[in-house]
Amino acid sequence: MKSRLPEERGPGAAPGRQQQYPVTVPRLPVANAVAAVVIAVAVLVGGIAVLLLMPGHLEALGTTVTLAASGFTLAARIAVPRSV
């Protein structure tokens, strides 16, 4: 078995020392952010339309809250990429 010189092996982690990673802020993809804004605006317009057009006040409020919650959840899932 042939042994390598230290400069051929490359830098290795010193024993007992943690590897350091550079601190970076991940950038959101622009297309995802635009899609999330479009979905959020559509949810708000849909919620307002439901409040104005549905005859029952309590049912309209429940439908609007459900629509807004699911729409904003979808927008957040699209806007924020999954971490690895």
Secondary structure, DSSP 8 states (H G I E B T S, - for coil): -----HHHH-----TT-------------HHHHHHHHHHHHHHHHHHHHHHHH-S-HHHHHHHHHHHHHHHHHHHHHHHS----
